[in-house]
Amino acid sequence: MLEHLIGQVGLATLLNTRSTTWHSLDPSEQQAAKDSVDSARSLMLANPTLLKRPLLDTGDRVVVGFKRDEYAELPH
């Protein structure tokens, strides 16, 4: 599922660099996650709070973060 999410929205959108978990990482781990999808994937699997939330996969579209306008456009 993580591969699908990265493929749909990209690593920069998915990786929560504002979280407490991110700030508790060693700077070398942070840089590795920014430079390498493999490193970022490993960190996100070990620390799920590194995924931005809310995270919604409708099957047709992936929405990361809450944006009222985007949620309003989704089919009901």
N, C-alpha and C positions, 0 to 999 in steps of 0.2 A: 504494500500500500504506500509506503514511503517513497518508493521509486516513482509510482504513479503521481503522487503529489508534487515531487520535485520536477517531474516532466511537465506537469500542467502549469505550475505557477513559478517555477524557478527557485533556486536556493535562496537568493537574496530576499524574496518575498516570504518564504517559509521559515527561515531561521530567525528566532526571536533574540536579537542582540540587546534588547532592553530588559530582559528578565534578570532576576536575582541570580539564577543559575549561571547565566552567561557571565555576569560580573564576578562570580566566584571562580571561574575558570582561570587557569594560568594563561598569561598573554600569548604564550607559544601555542596553546591549544586553540585559543581564539583565532589566531592568525592561520593556523592549519585548517580550521573549519572554513575560513573565508577563501582559502586558496585551493582547497581540495573537496570535491563532492564526497569522496570516500570518507575523509575525516569528519566532515559535517554529518554525514549519515550515521557514522558510528557514535558520535556525540549525541545526536538526536535520539537514537535508539536507547542509549544508556540514560539519557536525561530528557524524557518527553516534554518537560516544561520549556525546552528549547524550540518547540514548535509554537508558532504564533497561534493564538486562539481569539475568538472562536474559529473553527475550521469546519467548513461545510462542503461536502462533495455531493452534488445532486445527481451524479452520473453523467451529466452533460457539461457540468461546470464546477470548478472549485473556487470557493470564495474564502479568503483568508482575512480575518479581522472583521469587525462589525462596521459596515457602512450602510446606513439606513436605506439609501437610494438603491444600492445593489440588492439588498434583501427584498425591497418592495417590488423590484423587477422580476423576481423569481416566480415561476408558476406556482399557484396555490393548489 
